[in-house]
Amino acid sequence: MTIRVAIADDQAMVRAGFRMIVESQPDMTLAGEAADGHDAIELVRRVRPDVILMDVRMPRVDGIHATRQVAGQTRVVILTTYELDEYVFDALAAGASAFLLKAAPPEDLIRAIRVVASGDALLAPSVTRRLIEEFARRPEPAARSADRLEGLTERELEVLKQIARGQTNAEIAARLHVAETTVKTHVAHLLDKLDLRDRVQAVILAYEAGIVERN
């Protein structure tokens, strides 16, 4: 399967760099480019790429608003210059499936594209910590978020807690003394039961529901 990738960034040289990376991969093709969030929204609606690389800070319409508009139509990889960008939480909450520094090595970008195209999410420990810090500053979660978890089994709830702590499937498997394939099954079931798109949404819901202690 060829992954169709779109690029949204207001800097032409940045777009050119990402274009070269995408076009260097045999399993990827460029679906189009946009120089701001408004054009990114229109591009997604027009060509329906599998993945869009989305800059956060763009003119006219920023990447957060654009992500909110297109997240249901394509997978979004958020790109930013700073790891602790104040918009990280908002961008992920808007529906992004991955977060990546522009200075990251090309192989990291290639991996991120493949991971989100496959239907998973890429949430690095540093981003998980950023989410935790953000939730620590917010008011206590509403009870309705906790109510959504009532249909989970005890093991699924434990897996959700570990996901919220930034643990990978392999790490969760080691902690719970089960096979990694078993963890993958639990993750798939809990995402389906909670009607969540990926691990990013699972982390957000876990903290909104208050099932993980806030530091």
Buried (B, 14 or more C-beta within 10 A) or exposed (E): EEBBBBBBBBEEEBBEBBBEBBEEBEEBBBBBBBBBBBBBBBBBEEEEBBBBBBBBBBEEBBBBBBBBBBBEBBBBBBBBEEBEBEBBBBBBBBBBBBBBBBEBEBEBBBBBBBBBBEEBBBBBEEBBBBBBBBBEEEEEBEEEBBEBBEEBEEBBBBBBBBBBBBBBBEBBBEBBEBEBEBBBBBBEBBBEBBEBBBBBBBBBBBBBBBBBEEE
